Amino acid sequence: MYPSVLVDEGLELLHTKIQQDTELQNKTDLTKDEIFRLAKLCTENPYFECELGFFKQKGGTPMGGPLSRCLADLIIENKIEKQISEHPIWGPKWDWVRLIDDTLSVWESKDTFLDFFDFLNTLHPGIQWTNETEEEGKIAIFDVLITRTEAGYSTTVHRKKSASDRDIHYTSAQPWKEKASAIRTLKNRAIKYCSNEQLLAEELTYLLEVFTQNGYPEKTVWNILYQETRNETPKENVDYANALHIPFHPRAQKLYKILQEEFGLTVVYKKTQTLGDILLGKGRSIEKNMRKNVIYSIPCKDCPKKYIGQTSVTIKKRCNEHANWCKKKHKRKILKSTKKNDGIAFHHHQTGHNIDFEGTTILAEEKSYWRRLIIEGIEIKKLDPAHRANMQLGYEIDARWDPVLYPKKTGTPG
């Protein structure tokens, strides 16, 4: 849907809506012109990022863009639904429930619907619709399965054939409140989607079996599904800036409780790397040159020296930056300054040695900036001073860690 939406067309409709809003001053301090300029700024360069790098989308609104849904709704409302409502034949017959481009409607016959469907696909050259019709008295939409009955219609939860029923496992090292929340969330969905007691009972029985298969004690799941009644309580306001962000571990729960009770610290559990993240390759493999958030090593071709660095950009881009400093005829004192501390370029200009950028290796990957600095500091200290191209040691690692980090070395490294 989104790649079919014309940005200029949507912005034109958005500009009209903004100009017609007589209560805008009660909603924001921004002027109408400022709001529209911000909207254009958010849509004028639809770039997206994947493992291969940054790319610019040639047409349509970007998937996940902040204004994509708004522009799509405006075009469908003003360019499609308006034409349908004004049509002498289809206006009186047309009636649907729509969520962006997913719609549900009831027609007197299949032939009438197909005639309308042909008309629908003539209203906008960039938007072409597909359709699914009721089969055996059933149709699924918005994760709801609608079934025709003698009394009218019934609804229940819809699951795709590809659904694996793999939820957070009971043995997973996650706080119990998150595991219990998974059960309660699916229970609440069942209550909202199931139109009668029988369908609700069948869905709850299904959930009991699913969570039991995921390792949960049957009695615990049964109590949450059938006996627990929860009153809505206001959410606790958490000062995340002053909270203690730590990984969850079952054996440390008592310690977390003491920290909360004795020192008044709010504990916020943060996501950590799991065994699955380490063992399983997720998605396509990324070429070395396009990997980001890494600690890397660049060797010299003519001597044993190496340069250790860290970067948040791709290895390709970072090596190009080093190569550019090697090509430029800057004075060595500039390269040795705190702002241009490029040890490998300084080594090249000082000795005339060639740098082996093709032999660059990745030592570690880490998204956190401060963790990258620490790993970089550890790797720099691992190198013998005679083999070190770095002009600085980077993040200072206390000497008390040396027996752990460098067990094979004697004395203090570096």
VOTOR-333366 format. One line per field, with one value per residue (C-alpha): y, x, z; residue number from 1; residue in one letter. Coordinates in steps of 0.001 Angstrom, whole numbers, plus 500000, padded with zeros to 6 digits. Last residue first. Layout:
yy: c(Y  ...)
xx: c(X  ...)
zz: c(Z  ...)
num: c(NUM  ...)
residuo: c(a  ...)
This chain:
yy: c(498106  494977  494815  491932  488518  487806  484576  485577  488840  489797  488110  488745  492257  493364  494993  497129  499278  499534  503031  503596  504384  503469  506419  506687  503442  501670  498958  496147  497439  498174  494483  494304  493143  496700  497814  494942  495846  499534  498656  496399  499284  501777  499361  498921  502694  502959  500096  498268  495769  493604  492135  491681  492478  492125  494558  492721  494686  497887  496639  499919  500643  501926  505438  505480  508662  509283  505691  505516  508792  507388  504261  506296  508631  510995  513868  515752  515020  516049  513460  513684  517437  516946  514599  517372  516686  515313  513626  510042  508379  510554  509422  505777  506122  507618  504884  502301  503829  503797  500180  499074  500496  503235  502875  502608  501142  501104  498959  499705  497026  496967  493858  495686  496265  495525  497325  495761  497255  495822  496335  496885  496918  498851  498298  495566  496532  495684  492274  491203  490715  487292  487265  487054  485864  483424  481321  480457  483857  485502  482227  482207  485596  489061  491350  493262  495615  495131  498341  498362  501383  502219  503101  502203  499524  498306  498527  497376  494552  493410  493394  491280  488813  488552  487791  484053  484523  486886  490046  492426  495785  499363  501025  503965  507614  508528  506066  507981  505528  506597  503570  502736  503322  500152  498299  495551  492031  488950  485689  482463  481107  482112  483120  480153  477704  478947  478372  474957  473784  474667  476469  474581  475956  472937  474057  477523  476159  473744  476436  478784  476216  475755  479551  479646  476854  478493  481835  480146  478545  481722  483833  486556  485755  488694  490791  487918  486072  489169  489583  485989  486525  489538  487770  484835  487089  489298  486251  485688  489355  489472  486375  488242  486648  483945  481588  478377  479163  479720  482997  481935  479406  478768  478187  480095  479199  478221  481722  482149  483905  484587  484343  485930  484835  486081  486074  483753  480921  481385  483032  482886  485817  484992  488035  488834  492132  490052  486396  485067  482093  480779  478002  480602  484342  486428  487671  490749  492620  496375  498495  501888  503935  504654  505667  505229  502474  499649  500368  500004  496454  495723  497132  494754  491909  492792  492751  489348  487968  488912  491217  492589  492824  494836  494524  496659  496511  499497  501819  500094  500146  499092  499112  500428  500900  500382  504010  505352  502501  503532  507363  507692  510422  507995  506038  509173  510344  506908  506899  510219  511999  509215  506885  509719  511110  507662  506940  510338  509724  506167  507275  510285  508867  506516  502824  501804  504854  506809  506195  506231  506041  504924  506034  503430  503157  500061  496346  495289  497527  501249  503414  506838  508686  512174  514693  512994  514168  517604  518063  517403  519851  522526  521787  522231  525470  526949  526144  527856  525886  526454  523330  521936  525030  526983  524211  524821  526263  523396  524234  525245  522014  519874  521620  521131  517446  516998  518534  516458  513265  514071  515012  511751  509477  506329  503073  502358  502613  500000)
xx: c(551551  550594  551353  553577  553456  551091  549193  546351  545642  542037  541654  545146  545032  541765  543540  545448  542347  541388  541744  539575  541903  545558  546640  548963  547652  550057  550885  553325  556214  553825  552729  549049  546620  546385  544769  542263  541168  540786  538676  536497  535953  535195  532737  530986  530633  529071  526585  525943  528784  530557  534027  537459  536552  539544  541060  543267  541953  543082  546673  548549  551713  554727  556089  557427  556017  553250  551976  552281  550346  547654  547391  547328  544509  544131  542648  540832  543371  546252  548674  547313  547884  551427  552174  551706  548992  549792  546464  546563  546843  544035  541861  542714  541592  538262  537859  538492  535637  533222  533930  533792  530269  529471  529399  533168  535941  539695  542808  545814  548377  552162  553980  555754  555436  551783  550486  547468  543990  542064  538361  535865  532393  529122  528506  528948  528918  532559  532278  529303  526090  524487  520812  518253  518964  521832  521097  523706  524494  521072  519509  521755  520327  521877  520315  517079  516876  515056  514189  514778  513535  515965  514544  517805  516750  513497  514395  517988  516833  514291  516932  519188  516376  515727  519380  518981  516285  518437  517143  519602  520076  518867  518749  516352  517373  516746  513863  511837  508952  505339  503347  500488  497012  495245  492645  491173  492337  490176  492092  490138  489850  492840  495267  494420  494551  497993  499334  497653  499090  502644  504179  506577  505560  503288  501357  501126  499530  497188  495766  495471  493351  491095  490716  489747  487180  485627  485403  483722  481165  480546  479678  481151  484832  487057  487138  487398  489928  492095  491991  493217  495963  497197  496809  498990  501736  501531  502212  505462  506406  505524  507641  510787  512691  515346  513290  512239  508524  508954  507872  505328  505637  502144  503694  501143  501641  498004  497041  495144  491781  490245  486455  483369  479763  477305  473537  471181  471540  475294  477898  481414  483789  487377  489097  492800  491775  489981  488988  486045  483750  480462  482152  484340  483649  485519  489087  489974  492858  493020  495067  496327  498535  495994  493239  489517  489575  490271  487050  484921  486195  485474  481957  481197  482766  480586  477394  478319  479030  475573  473837  477122  478726  481906  485228  488242  492024  493736  494086  491630  488284  484707  482608  479359  478624  475083  473824  477128  477578  474950  474898  478600  479186  480014  482403  484226  484680  485929  488622  490438  489520  489342  491839  494308  493999  494357  497549  498984  498342  499685  502926  503475  505992  507547  507358  507327  508381  505802  505670  508380  512143  513061  516592  519016  521335  523501  523449  522074  519056  518419  515675  515673  512483  514013  511171  508786  509673  510806  507523  505601  507834  507094  503386  503514  505515  503042  500090  501795  503230  501954  499823  496350  494283  495842  494713  491045  489994  491473  490830  494456  495760  493353  494291  498006  497389  495603  498559  500955  499149  499380  503036  503797  502093  500907  501759  504837  502532  500000)
zz: c(527812  529712  533428  534473  532911  530083  529605  531987  530098  530813  534202  535605  534080  535697  538657  536143  535570  531919  530479  527410  524498  524830  522687  519691  518232  515867  518414  517523  519631  522490  522495  521731  524419  525749  522474  522623  526161  525285  522225  524378  526819  524054  522431  525793  526027  522567  523042  519762  520206  517649  518206  516636  513028  510704  508207  505702  502732  504498  504486  505080  503096  505014  504404  507970  509546  507023  507243  511041  511369  509079  511272  514473  513488  516442  514460  517224  519982  517752  516395  512873  512908  514250  511352  508837  506335  502897  502399  501107  504537  505883  502967  503685  507332  506194  503594  506315  508370  505417  504552  508191  508382  510892  514699  514940  517080  516535  516875  514643  513955  513723  512467  509598  505841  505158  508268  509946  510581  513565  514266  517086  515595  515606  511895  509283  505602  504793  506462  504373  506311  506566  505700  508455  511974  512385  515425  518022  519530  519353  520512  523576  524456  524346  526908  527182  530140  533432  535248  539002  540918  543682  547090  548844  551314  549723  546023  546417  548690  546073  543335  545555  546197  542452  541682  541174  538511  536423  534790  533179  534897  534472  537911  537679  537869  534210  534024  536605  536716  537030  538106  535779  537160  538241  536185  538302  537662  538054  538194  538349  534819  532686  535446  537700  534777  533743  537255  537550  534219  535198  532196  529891  526487  525960  529057  527496  524328  526136  528416  525428  523562  526570  526754  523063  523426  526507  524665  521698  524017  525988  522958  520718  521161  520160  523343  525842  523667  523356  527135  527570  525010  526968  530325  529248  527847  530953  533133  531277  531532  535243  535803  534830  531932  531954  529761  531520  531072  527360  525738  523127  520332  519008  515557  513480  509782  509319  510400  513628  513950  517371  517546  516037  515493  512890  512309  514195  511674  511733  509461  510893  511388  512328  513851  513361  511603  508950  508552  506535  507153  505705  503784  502071  502300  499792  499585  497555  495929  495363  492967  494090  491762  489035  491476  490888  488245  490715  492613  489455  488920  492589  492295  489414  491415  494424  492377  490930  494405  495625  498130  499413  502880  503517  505343  504467  504942  503257  506281  508671  506879  507667  504499  503057  499356  498075  498034  496593  494101  491585  491594  492525  495133  497979  495733  494583  498175  499256  496571  496208  499428  502033  500331  499746  503279  504860  502901  503861  507570  507411  505774  508052  510556  507958  508824  505169  503182  501156  497430  494802  494375  497884  498735  500033  503035  503594  502745  506141  505634  505925  504464  502855  501967  501545  501117  503535  507045  505814  503969  507178  509075  506476  506853  510605  510316  507807  510029  512963  515853  519389  519214  519814  520643  517735  515388  516156  512762  510740  507068  506353  507896  505889  502635  503326  504083  500742  498889  500978  499961  496253  496556  498401  495888  497682  495895  498064  501129  500000)
num: c(414  413  412  411  410  409  408  407  406  405  404  403  402  401  400  399  398  397  396  395  394  393  392  391  390  389  388  387  386  385  384  383  382  381  380  379  378  377  376  375  374  373  372  371  370  369  368  367  366  365  364  363  362  361  360  359  358  357  356  355  354  353  352  351  350  349  348  347  346  345  344  343  342  341  340  339  338  337  336  335  334  333  332  331  330  329  328  327  326  325  324  323  322  321  320  319  318  317  316  315  314  313  312  311  310  309  308  307  306  305  304  303  302  301  300  299  298  297  296  295  294  293  292  291  290  289  288  287  286  285  284  283  282  281  280  279  278  277  276  275  274  273  272  271  270  269  268  267  266  265  264  263  262  261  260  259  258  257  256  255  254  253  252  251  250  249  248  247  246  245  244  243  242  241  240  239  238  237  236  235  234  233  232  231  230  229  228  227  226  225  224  223  222  221  220  219  218  217  216  215  214  213  212  211  210  209  208  207  206  205  204  203  202  201  200  199  198  197  196  195  194  193  192  191  190  189  188  187  186  185  184  183  182  181  180  179  178  177  176  175  174  173  172  171  170  169  168  167  166  165  164  163  162  161  160  159  158  157  156  155  154  153  152  151  150  149  148  147  146  145  144  143  142  141  140  139  138  137  136  135  134  133  132  131  130  129  128  127  126  125  124  123  122  121  120  119  118  117  116  115  114  113  112  111  110  109  108  107  106  105  104  103  102  101  100  99  98  97  96  95  94  93  92  91  90  89  88  87  86  85  84  83  82  81  80  79  78  77  76  75  74  73  72  71  70  69  68  67  66  65  64  63  62  61  60  59  58  57  56  55  54  53  52  51  50  49  48  47  46  45  44  43  42  41  40  39  38  37  36  35  34  33  32  31  30  29  28  27  26  25  24  23  22  21  20  19  18  17  16  15  14  13  12  11  10  9  8  7  6  5  4  3  2  1)
residuo: c(g  p  t  g  t  k  k  p  y  l  v  p  d  w  r  a  d  i  e  y  g  l  q  m  n  a  r  h  a  p  d  l  k  k  i  e  i  g  e  i  i  l  r  r  w  y  s  k  e  e  a  l  i  t  t  g  e  f  d  i  n  h  g  t  q  h  h  h  f  a  i  g  d  n  k  k  t  s  k  l  i  k  r  k  h  k  k  k  c  w  n  a  h  e  n  c  r  k  k  i  t  v  s  t  q  g  i  y  k  k  p  c  d  k  c  p  i  s  y  i  v  n  k  r  m  n  k  e  i  s  r  g  k  g  l  l  i  d  g  l  t  q  t  k  k  y  v  v  t  l  g  f  e  e  q  l  i  k  y  l  k  q  a  r  p  h  f  p  i  h  l  a  n  a  y  d  v  n  e  k  p  t  e  n  r  t  e  q  y  l  i  n  w  v  t  k  e  p  y  g  n  q  t  f  v  e  l  l  y  t  l  e  e  a  l  l  q  e  n  s  c  y  k  i  a  r  n  k  l  t  r  i  a  s  a  k  e  k  w  p  q  a  s  t  y  h  i  d  r  d  s  a  s  k  k  r  h  v  t  t  s  y  g  a  e  t  r  t  i  l  v  d  f  i  a  i  k  g  e  e  e  t  e  n  t  w  q  i  g  p  h  l  t  n  l  f  d  f  f  d  l  f  t  d  k  s  e  w  v  s  l  t  d  d  i  l  r  v  w  d  w  k  p  g  w  i  p  h  e  s  i  q  k  e  i  k  n  e  i  i  l  d  a  l  c  r  s  l  p  g  g  m  p  t  g  g  k  q  k  f  f  g  l  e  c  e  f  y  p  n  e  t  c  l  k  a  l  r  f  i  e  d  k  t  l  d  t  k  n  q  l  e  t  d  q  q  i  k  t  h  l  l  e  l  g  e  d  v  l  v  s  p  y  m)
